[in-house]
Each structure stands twice: as C-alpha cells, then as structure tokens.
Amino acid sequence: MHKSERLFQLVNLLRGRRTAITAEQLSEVLEVSVRSIYRDIQSLVLSGIPVEGEAGVGYRLKPGYQLPPLMFDYDEVQALLLGASMVQAWTDPELAAGAQRAVQKIRAVLPEPLLAQADRQAYRVPALGPQAHLGDVHRTIRRACEQQQILLLQYEDAKGQASERRIWPLGMFFWGERWTLVAWCEARNDYRNFRFDRVKSVSLVDENYPLDAERNLQHYIEMMKALYG
C-alpha cells in the first residue's frame, strides 16, 4: 500500500470517531508497524489536519473540524449501489427507503464520468424474490433485534407442524434465496433458526431479554465455527 493511500485510509479511520483510537489499533487495521503510524500521524499534522494525540489514550481529529466529503472510486461506487439495490429488494420497506435516500446522496456527489459508469453497471437486483412480500416480518424482526425485545412467533416447520414460540431474536442471515432468524428459544432452552417464509405471524412482546455470555449472537457464531470450521 502506497503512503498516500495509507494516509487517506488513516484519515477515514479518524473521521467521525467520538473516542480516540490507539496507534496499536491503527497499525492492526492498516497492517503496518506502530512506528509507521507515528510517522503518518506526523505527516497529517504537517499537512494541516488537526490530529490530537494523548499518551496512553490515542488519536482523534480535533472536535469541530470538517473534512472534505469522501470520494469513491469506481469499484466502491459499484459496491455501494449494488448493496443498496439488494437492501431495497430483500428487506423491509423502511430500510429500503433508507437505501434509496443513501443512493440519492451518493449520486448527488459523484463526478459525471463516474455517474455514467455507475449507470452502466451490469449487476441488477430485481425485487422479484420469493420473500419480497415479507416486508412486515422483516420490519418486526429487525426492530426486535435492535431493541433487544422478545418476539411471539407463530411458525410452521418443514413438516408442516405449527407451533408458537417465545424467542429472543439475535441476528438475521441472508442465504441468497431466503432469510433466517437466529434466536434463543425459551421453549427449547437453546438456539434455533427460523426461516422467514415459514413465519405465519410475528408480534413484539413488551418485554426485553437479557444478554449473557452464553446467549448472544457472537456466542452462537463461535459455536458454529467450532462445529463446522
């Protein structure tokens, strides 16, 4: 990585942070030595960017300092627009509207040549998937995950057997054709996966669930890694 590119990434790591970040943390992200980070910070300061540093605490940009708007290269624009298209096609209406607003903001600051290239991108994500009608299910589950709120689920399994579950929603996973919810099931006293397209109804319970060392999303992911590599 050239120094100019590293300095650009360093500024992006510092911008928008409310707390300081240490040289050690920066060196891990940028995959350079701590000494290189010290030199890069000095280069930024000499160029007029007000980086504040405190021994034992780390670095941050001076509060109130406004950097020029971020600019993107072609691949970055492609990735952002494609991601927004997938959100619009495969999630809930509120998140889809947020993605559309983000696209409008991105397009508003793109140079004309880059905008023309973006309009010619080959990837398309039509909103014709088998779960396109599950917007309300998506929205309710997403809110429950964000607010750490218990859900009451009417569910039908692969054998057609119906059940009612009180669950702690932890995370939503997209598998290319379908979404699944990872949750802690009170009835089974264990993690369970629920397919969105088998949810008959879902409602928020006015009750929050606790998170502990053995009942959270990261714990579930680590368990799956240990089982399947």
ChimeraX commands (.cxc) that place a marker at each C-alpha (Angstrom):
marker #1 position 0.00,0.00,0.00 radius 0.5
marker #1 position 1.39,3.40,-1.03 radius 0.5
marker #1 position 1.81,6.00,1.69 radius 0.5
marker #1 position -0.73,8.34,0.07 radius 0.5
marker #1 position -3.36,5.60,0.12 radius 0.5
marker #1 position -2.49,4.75,3.72 radius 0.5
marker #1 position -2.81,8.39,4.78 radius 0.5
marker #1 position -6.22,8.54,3.10 radius 0.5
marker #1 position -7.36,5.44,4.98 radius 0.5
marker #1 position -5.91,6.79,8.21 radius 0.5
marker #1 position -7.94,9.99,7.89 radius 0.5
marker #1 position -11.08,7.95,7.23 radius 0.5
marker #1 position -10.44,5.89,10.35 radius 0.5
marker #1 position -10.15,9.06,12.43 radius 0.5
marker #1 position -13.08,10.96,10.98 radius 0.5
marker #1 position -16.39,10.62,12.73 radius 0.5
marker #1 position -14.95,8.99,15.85 radius 0.5
marker #1 position -16.05,10.33,19.22 radius 0.5
marker #1 position -13.37,8.41,21.07 radius 0.5
marker #1 position -9.65,8.12,20.45 radius 0.5
marker #1 position -8.04,5.17,18.70 radius 0.5
marker #1 position -4.58,3.95,19.65 radius 0.5
marker #1 position -1.57,3.63,17.36 radius 0.5
marker #1 position -1.62,-0.11,18.01 radius 0.5
marker #1 position -5.22,-0.38,16.82 radius 0.5
marker #1 position -4.47,1.69,13.73 radius 0.5
marker #1 position -1.43,-0.43,12.92 radius 0.5
marker #1 position -3.52,-3.60,13.07 radius 0.5
marker #1 position -6.19,-2.22,10.74 radius 0.5
marker #1 position -3.69,-0.79,8.24 radius 0.5
marker #1 position -1.27,-3.72,8.62 radius 0.5
marker #1 position 1.79,-1.57,9.22 radius 0.5
marker #1 position 4.11,-1.06,12.17 radius 0.5
marker #1 position 3.27,1.25,15.05 radius 0.5
marker #1 position 6.31,3.32,14.07 radius 0.5
marker #1 position 4.78,3.84,10.61 radius 0.5
marker #1 position 1.59,5.07,12.25 radius 0.5
marker #1 position 3.57,7.62,14.26 radius 0.5
marker #1 position 5.21,8.89,11.06 radius 0.5
marker #1 position 1.88,9.00,9.23 radius 0.5
marker #1 position 0.23,10.95,12.04 radius 0.5
marker #1 position 3.09,13.45,11.89 radius 0.5
marker #1 position 2.60,13.77,8.12 radius 0.5
marker #1 position -1.10,14.52,8.61 radius 0.5
marker #1 position -0.34,17.17,11.24 radius 0.5
marker #1 position 2.25,18.82,8.97 radius 0.5
marker #1 position -0.31,18.89,6.15 radius 0.5
marker #1 position -2.71,20.88,8.33 radius 0.5
marker #1 position -5.07,18.16,9.55 radius 0.5
marker #1 position -5.59,18.74,13.30 radius 0.5
marker #1 position -4.93,15.31,14.78 radius 0.5
marker #1 position -4.91,15.34,18.57 radius 0.5
marker #1 position -2.94,12.73,20.49 radius 0.5
marker #1 position -2.63,11.83,24.14 radius 0.5
marker #1 position -0.21,9.31,25.59 radius 0.5
marker #1 position -1.97,6.15,26.67 radius 0.5
marker #1 position -5.27,7.25,25.09 radius 0.5
marker #1 position -4.75,7.53,21.35 radius 0.5
marker #1 position -5.55,9.82,18.43 radius 0.5
marker #1 position -8.60,11.62,17.15 radius 0.5
marker #1 position -9.44,14.59,14.97 radius 0.5
marker #1 position -9.97,17.90,16.74 radius 0.5
marker #1 position -13.69,18.28,17.56 radius 0.5
marker #1 position -15.50,20.53,15.10 radius 0.5
marker #1 position -13.02,20.03,12.29 radius 0.5
marker #1 position -14.77,19.36,9.00 radius 0.5
marker #1 position -13.07,17.24,6.37 radius 0.5
marker #1 position -13.92,17.47,2.67 radius 0.5
marker #1 position -16.60,14.99,1.54 radius 0.5
marker #1 position -15.49,11.42,0.90 radius 0.5
marker #1 position -14.86,10.46,-2.71 radius 0.5
marker #1 position -15.21,6.97,-4.09 radius 0.5
marker #1 position -13.53,5.04,-6.87 radius 0.5
marker #1 position -15.49,3.04,-9.44 radius 0.5
marker #1 position -15.42,-0.29,-7.57 radius 0.5
marker #1 position -16.52,1.40,-4.34 radius 0.5
marker #1 position -19.45,3.06,-6.11 radius 0.5
marker #1 position -20.43,-0.27,-7.67 radius 0.5
marker #1 position -20.33,-1.99,-4.28 radius 0.5
marker #1 position -22.41,0.72,-2.58 radius 0.5
marker #1 position -25.07,0.86,-5.29 radius 0.5
marker #1 position -25.30,-2.92,-5.55 radius 0.5
marker #1 position -25.63,-3.22,-1.78 radius 0.5
marker #1 position -28.37,-0.59,-1.75 radius 0.5
marker #1 position -30.22,-2.45,-4.51 radius 0.5
marker #1 position -30.10,-5.67,-2.50 radius 0.5
marker #1 position -31.43,-3.87,0.57 radius 0.5
marker #1 position -34.29,-2.44,-1.48 radius 0.5
marker #1 position -35.15,-5.82,-2.98 radius 0.5
marker #1 position -34.76,-8.10,0.01 radius 0.5
marker #1 position -35.52,-6.26,3.26 radius 0.5
marker #1 position -38.34,-4.21,4.78 radius 0.5
marker #1 position -39.90,-1.03,3.36 radius 0.5
marker #1 position -38.32,1.32,5.92 radius 0.5
marker #1 position -34.81,0.02,5.31 radius 0.5
marker #1 position -35.46,0.05,1.55 radius 0.5
marker #1 position -36.43,3.72,1.76 radius 0.5
marker #1 position -33.24,4.43,3.70 radius 0.5
marker #1 position -31.21,2.69,0.98 radius 0.5
marker #1 position -32.90,4.81,-1.68 radius 0.5
marker #1 position -32.07,8.03,0.18 radius 0.5
marker #1 position -28.46,6.89,0.52 radius 0.5
marker #1 position -28.28,6.22,-3.23 radius 0.5
marker #1 position -29.60,9.71,-3.96 radius 0.5
marker #1 position -26.93,11.26,-1.72 radius 0.5
marker #1 position -24.17,9.20,-3.31 radius 0.5
marker #1 position -25.28,10.04,-6.84 radius 0.5
marker #1 position -25.53,13.73,-5.97 radius 0.5
marker #1 position -21.79,13.98,-5.26 radius 0.5
marker #1 position -20.43,11.72,-7.99 radius 0.5
marker #1 position -18.50,13.29,-10.87 radius 0.5
marker #1 position -20.30,12.95,-14.19 radius 0.5
marker #1 position -17.92,10.32,-15.68 radius 0.5
marker #1 position -18.25,8.12,-12.59 radius 0.5
marker #1 position -22.02,8.57,-12.56 radius 0.5
marker #1 position -22.22,7.49,-16.20 radius 0.5
marker #1 position -20.15,4.39,-15.41 radius 0.5
marker #1 position -22.40,3.58,-12.46 radius 0.5
marker #1 position -25.47,3.72,-14.69 radius 0.5
marker #1 position -23.90,1.13,-16.98 radius 0.5
marker #1 position -23.13,-1.40,-14.25 radius 0.5
marker #1 position -24.01,-4.97,-15.16 radius 0.5
marker #1 position -25.45,-6.07,-11.81 radius 0.5
marker #1 position -29.21,-5.84,-11.34 radius 0.5
marker #1 position -31.26,-6.93,-8.34 radius 0.5
marker #1 position -34.96,-7.15,-9.28 radius 0.5
marker #1 position -37.42,-7.14,-6.38 radius 0.5
marker #1 position -38.99,-10.39,-7.51 radius 0.5
marker #1 position -37.60,-12.76,-4.89 radius 0.5
marker #1 position -39.82,-15.28,-3.11 radius 0.5
marker #1 position -39.62,-13.19,0.07 radius 0.5
marker #1 position -40.43,-9.82,-1.44 radius 0.5
marker #1 position -43.87,-9.95,0.27 radius 0.5
marker #1 position -42.40,-10.45,3.75 radius 0.5
marker #1 position -41.73,-6.78,4.45 radius 0.5
marker #1 position -43.74,-6.67,7.69 radius 0.5
marker #1 position -41.99,-9.79,9.00 radius 0.5
marker #1 position -38.61,-8.23,8.21 radius 0.5
marker #1 position -39.50,-4.94,9.87 radius 0.5
marker #1 position -40.83,-6.52,13.07 radius 0.5
marker #1 position -37.89,-8.88,13.45 radius 0.5
marker #1 position -35.33,-6.16,12.70 radius 0.5
marker #1 position -36.86,-3.85,15.31 radius 0.5
marker #1 position -36.87,-6.64,17.87 radius 0.5
marker #1 position -33.18,-7.38,17.22 radius 0.5
marker #1 position -32.27,-3.70,17.51 radius 0.5
marker #1 position -34.33,-3.14,20.67 radius 0.5
marker #1 position -33.46,-6.50,22.28 radius 0.5
marker #1 position -37.17,-7.27,22.51 radius 0.5
marker #1 position -38.87,-10.66,22.87 radius 0.5
marker #1 position -40.96,-11.94,19.95 radius 0.5
marker #1 position -44.03,-14.16,19.87 radius 0.5
marker #1 position -43.79,-16.33,16.78 radius 0.5
marker #1 position -46.39,-18.49,15.03 radius 0.5
marker #1 position -44.25,-20.87,12.99 radius 0.5
marker #1 position -44.64,-23.85,10.66 radius 0.5
marker #1 position -41.68,-26.21,10.26 radius 0.5
marker #1 position -40.60,-28.21,7.19 radius 0.5
marker #1 position -43.06,-30.99,8.10 radius 0.5
marker #1 position -45.98,-28.60,8.28 radius 0.5
marker #1 position -46.22,-28.73,12.07 radius 0.5
marker #1 position -47.34,-25.46,13.63 radius 0.5
marker #1 position -46.04,-24.11,16.92 radius 0.5
marker #1 position -46.00,-20.93,18.97 radius 0.5
marker #1 position -42.64,-19.77,20.32 radius 0.5
marker #1 position -41.40,-17.02,22.61 radius 0.5
marker #1 position -37.96,-16.20,21.29 radius 0.5
marker #1 position -35.07,-13.81,21.81 radius 0.5
marker #1 position -34.16,-12.57,18.30 radius 0.5
marker #1 position -30.39,-12.24,17.90 radius 0.5
marker #1 position -29.50,-11.90,14.21 radius 0.5
marker #1 position -30.84,-12.09,10.65 radius 0.5
marker #1 position -28.96,-14.03,7.98 radius 0.5
marker #1 position -29.39,-13.92,4.19 radius 0.5
marker #1 position -28.59,-17.11,2.28 radius 0.5
marker #1 position -29.09,-15.98,-1.30 radius 0.5
marker #1 position -32.63,-17.34,-1.60 radius 0.5
marker #1 position -34.02,-16.89,1.89 radius 0.5
marker #1 position -33.61,-15.14,5.21 radius 0.5
marker #1 position -33.31,-16.90,8.54 radius 0.5
marker #1 position -33.50,-15.64,12.10 radius 0.5
marker #1 position -31.14,-16.89,14.79 radius 0.5
marker #1 position -32.86,-16.73,18.15 radius 0.5
marker #1 position -32.80,-18.13,21.65 radius 0.5
marker #1 position -35.95,-20.23,22.05 radius 0.5
marker #1 position -37.43,-20.21,25.55 radius 0.5
marker #1 position -39.31,-23.48,24.96 radius 0.5
marker #1 position -36.20,-25.36,23.78 radius 0.5
marker #1 position -33.77,-23.50,26.04 radius 0.5
marker #1 position -31.35,-23.38,23.13 radius 0.5
marker #1 position -30.54,-21.55,19.90 radius 0.5
marker #1 position -32.90,-22.11,16.99 radius 0.5
marker #1 position -33.06,-20.95,13.35 radius 0.5
marker #1 position -36.35,-19.81,11.85 radius 0.5
marker #1 position -36.99,-19.28,8.14 radius 0.5
marker #1 position -38.83,-16.07,7.39 radius 0.5
marker #1 position -41.02,-17.72,4.75 radius 0.5
marker #1 position -42.35,-20.17,7.34 radius 0.5
marker #1 position -43.39,-17.46,9.78 radius 0.5
marker #1 position -47.19,-17.30,9.92 radius 0.5
marker #1 position -47.29,-14.31,12.26 radius 0.5
marker #1 position -44.90,-12.42,14.47 radius 0.5
marker #1 position -45.51,-9.81,17.15 radius 0.5
marker #1 position -43.45,-7.83,19.62 radius 0.5
marker #1 position -43.77,-8.64,23.31 radius 0.5
marker #1 position -43.49,-5.67,25.66 radius 0.5
marker #1 position -40.51,-7.24,27.36 radius 0.5
marker #1 position -36.77,-7.05,26.82 radius 0.5
marker #1 position -34.46,-10.02,27.09 radius 0.5
marker #1 position -31.04,-10.04,28.77 radius 0.5
marker #1 position -27.80,-10.97,27.04 radius 0.5
marker #1 position -25.23,-13.07,28.81 radius 0.5
marker #1 position -22.01,-14.86,27.95 radius 0.5
marker #1 position -23.77,-17.95,26.59 radius 0.5
marker #1 position -26.86,-16.42,24.97 radius 0.5
marker #1 position -25.84,-13.89,22.34 radius 0.5
marker #1 position -25.16,-13.74,18.62 radius 0.5
marker #1 position -21.37,-13.81,18.86 radius 0.5
marker #1 position -21.52,-16.89,21.09 radius 0.5
marker #1 position -23.73,-18.61,18.52 radius 0.5
marker #1 position -21.36,-17.72,15.68 radius 0.5
marker #1 position -18.36,-19.04,17.61 radius 0.5
marker #1 position -20.26,-22.28,18.28 radius 0.5
marker #1 position -20.98,-22.71,14.58 radius 0.5
marker #1 position -17.35,-22.04,13.69 radius 0.5
marker #1 position -16.24,-24.69,16.18 radius 0.5
marker #1 position -18.70,-27.21,14.75 radius 0.5
marker #1 position -18.27,-26.58,11.03 radius 0.5
marker #1 position -14.91,-24.82,10.74 radius 0.5
marker link #1:1,2 radius 0.2
marker link #1:2,3 radius 0.2
marker link #1:3,4 radius 0.2
marker link #1:4,5 radius 0.2
marker link #1:5,6 radius 0.2
marker link #1:6,7 radius 0.2
marker link #1:7,8 radius 0.2
marker link #1:8,9 radius 0.2
marker link #1:9,10 radius 0.2
marker link #1:10,11 radius 0.2
marker link #1:11,12 radius 0.2
marker link #1:12,13 radius 0.2
marker link #1:13,14 radius 0.2
marker link #1:14,15 radius 0.2
marker link #1:15,16 radius 0.2
marker link #1:16,17 radius 0.2
marker link #1:17,18 radius 0.2
marker link #1:18,19 radius 0.2
marker link #1:19,20 radius 0.2
marker link #1:20,21 radius 0.2
marker link #1:21,22 radius 0.2
marker link #1:22,23 radius 0.2
marker link #1:23,24 radius 0.2
marker link #1:24,25 radius 0.2
marker link #1:25,26 radius 0.2
marker link #1:26,27 radius 0.2
marker link #1:27,28 radius 0.2
marker link #1:28,29 radius 0.2
marker link #1:29,30 radius 0.2
marker link #1:30,31 radius 0.2
marker link #1:31,32 radius 0.2
marker link #1:32,33 radius 0.2
marker link #1:33,34 radius 0.2
marker link #1:34,35 radius 0.2
marker link #1:35,36 radius 0.2
marker link #1:36,37 radius 0.2
marker link #1:37,38 radius 0.2
marker link #1:38,39 radius 0.2
marker link #1:39,40 radius 0.2
marker link #1:40,41 radius 0.2
marker link #1:41,42 radius 0.2
marker link #1:42,43 radius 0.2
marker link #1:43,44 radius 0.2
marker link #1:44,45 radius 0.2
marker link #1:45,46 radius 0.2
marker link #1:46,47 radius 0.2
marker link #1:47,48 radius 0.2
marker link #1:48,49 radius 0.2
marker link #1:49,50 radius 0.2
marker link #1:50,51 radius 0.2
marker link #1:51,52 radius 0.2
marker link #1:52,53 radius 0.2
marker link #1:53,54 radius 0.2
marker link #1:54,55 radius 0.2
marker link #1:55,56 radius 0.2
marker link #1:56,57 radius 0.2
marker link #1:57,58 radius 0.2
marker link #1:58,59 radius 0.2
marker link #1:59,60 radius 0.2
marker link #1:60,61 radius 0.2
marker link #1:61,62 radius 0.2
marker link #1:62,63 radius 0.2
marker link #1:63,64 radius 0.2
marker link #1:64,65 radius 0.2
marker link #1:65,66 radius 0.2
marker link #1:66,67 radius 0.2
marker link #1:67,68 radius 0.2
marker link #1:68,69 radius 0.2
marker link #1:69,70 radius 0.2
marker link #1:70,71 radius 0.2
marker link #1:71,72 radius 0.2
marker link #1:72,73 radius 0.2
marker link #1:73,74 radius 0.2
marker link #1:74,75 radius 0.2
marker link #1:75,76 radius 0.2
marker link #1:76,77 radius 0.2
marker link #1:77,78 radius 0.2
marker link #1:78,79 radius 0.2
marker link #1:79,80 radius 0.2
marker link #1:80,81 radius 0.2
marker link #1:81,82 radius 0.2
marker link #1:82,83 radius 0.2
marker link #1:83,84 radius 0.2
marker link #1:84,85 radius 0.2
marker link #1:85,86 radius 0.2
marker link #1:86,87 radius 0.2
marker link #1:87,88 radius 0.2
marker link #1:88,89 radius 0.2
marker link #1:89,90 radius 0.2
marker link #1:90,91 radius 0.2
marker link #1:91,92 radius 0.2
marker link #1:92,93 radius 0.2
marker link #1:93,94 radius 0.2
marker link #1:94,95 radius 0.2
marker link #1:95,96 radius 0.2
marker link #1:96,97 radius 0.2
marker link #1:97,98 radius 0.2
marker link #1:98,99 radius 0.2
marker link #1:99,100 radius 0.2
marker link #1:100,101 radius 0.2
marker link #1:101,102 radius 0.2
marker link #1:102,103 radius 0.2
marker link #1:103,104 radius 0.2
marker link #1:104,105 radius 0.2
marker link #1:105,106 radius 0.2
marker link #1:106,107 radius 0.2
marker link #1:107,108 radius 0.2
marker link #1:108,109 radius 0.2
marker link #1:109,110 radius 0.2
marker link #1:110,111 radius 0.2
marker link #1:111,112 radius 0.2
marker link #1:112,113 radius 0.2
marker link #1:113,114 radius 0.2
marker link #1:114,115 radius 0.2
marker link #1:115,116 radius 0.2
marker link #1:116,117 radius 0.2
marker link #1:117,118 radius 0.2
marker link #1:118,119 radius 0.2
marker link #1:119,120 radius 0.2
marker link #1:120,121 radius 0.2
marker link #1:121,122 radius 0.2
marker link #1:122,123 radius 0.2
marker link #1:123,124 radius 0.2
marker link #1:124,125 radius 0.2
marker link #1:125,126 radius 0.2
marker link #1:126,127 radius 0.2
marker link #1:127,128 radius 0.2
marker link #1:128,129 radius 0.2
marker link #1:129,130 radius 0.2
marker link #1:130,131 radius 0.2
marker link #1:131,132 radius 0.2
marker link #1:132,133 radius 0.2
marker link #1:133,134 radius 0.2
marker link #1:134,135 radius 0.2
marker link #1:135,136 radius 0.2
marker link #1:136,137 radius 0.2
marker link #1:137,138 radius 0.2
marker link #1:138,139 radius 0.2
marker link #1:139,140 radius 0.2
marker link #1:140,141 radius 0.2
marker link #1:141,142 radius 0.2
marker link #1:142,143 radius 0.2
marker link #1:143,144 radius 0.2
marker link #1:144,145 radius 0.2
marker link #1:145,146 radius 0.2
marker link #1:146,147 radius 0.2
marker link #1:147,148 radius 0.2
marker link #1:148,149 radius 0.2
marker link #1:149,150 radius 0.2
marker link #1:150,151 radius 0.2
marker link #1:151,152 radius 0.2
marker link #1:152,153 radius 0.2
marker link #1:153,154 radius 0.2
marker link #1:154,155 radius 0.2
marker link #1:155,156 radius 0.2
marker link #1:156,157 radius 0.2
marker link #1:157,158 radius 0.2
marker link #1:158,159 radius 0.2
marker link #1:159,160 radius 0.2
marker link #1:160,161 radius 0.2
marker link #1:161,162 radius 0.2
marker link #1:162,163 radius 0.2
marker link #1:163,164 radius 0.2
marker link #1:164,165 radius 0.2
marker link #1:165,166 radius 0.2
marker link #1:166,167 radius 0.2
marker link #1:167,168 radius 0.2
marker link #1:168,169 radius 0.2
marker link #1:169,170 radius 0.2
marker link #1:170,171 radius 0.2
marker link #1:171,172 radius 0.2
marker link #1:172,173 radius 0.2
marker link #1:173,174 radius 0.2
marker link #1:174,175 radius 0.2
marker link #1:175,176 radius 0.2
marker link #1:176,177 radius 0.2
marker link #1:177,178 radius 0.2
marker link #1:178,179 radius 0.2
marker link #1:179,180 radius 0.2
marker link #1:180,181 radius 0.2
marker link #1:181,182 radius 0.2
marker link #1:182,183 radius 0.2
marker link #1:183,184 radius 0.2
marker link #1:184,185 radius 0.2
marker link #1:185,186 radius 0.2
marker link #1:186,187 radius 0.2
marker link #1:187,188 radius 0.2
marker link #1:188,189 radius 0.2
marker link #1:189,190 radius 0.2
marker link #1:190,191 radius 0.2
marker link #1:191,192 radius 0.2
marker link #1:192,193 radius 0.2
marker link #1:193,194 radius 0.2
marker link #1:194,195 radius 0.2
marker link #1:195,196 radius 0.2
marker link #1:196,197 radius 0.2
marker link #1:197,198 radius 0.2
marker link #1:198,199 radius 0.2
marker link #1:199,200 radius 0.2
marker link #1:200,201 radius 0.2
marker link #1:201,202 radius 0.2
marker link #1:202,203 radius 0.2
marker link #1:203,204 radius 0.2
marker link #1:204,205 radius 0.2
marker link #1:205,206 radius 0.2
marker link #1:206,207 radius 0.2
marker link #1:207,208 radius 0.2
marker link #1:208,209 radius 0.2
marker link #1:209,210 radius 0.2
marker link #1:210,211 radius 0.2
marker link #1:211,212 radius 0.2
marker link #1:212,213 radius 0.2
marker link #1:213,214 radius 0.2
marker link #1:214,215 radius 0.2
marker link #1:215,216 radius 0.2
marker link #1:216,217 radius 0.2
marker link #1:217,218 radius 0.2
marker link #1:218,219 radius 0.2
marker link #1:219,220 radius 0.2
marker link #1:220,221 radius 0.2
marker link #1:221,222 radius 0.2
marker link #1:222,223 radius 0.2
marker link #1:223,224 radius 0.2
marker link #1:224,225 radius 0.2
marker link #1:225,226 radius 0.2
marker link #1:226,227 radius 0.2
marker link #1:227,228 radius 0.2
marker link #1:228,229 radius 0.2
view
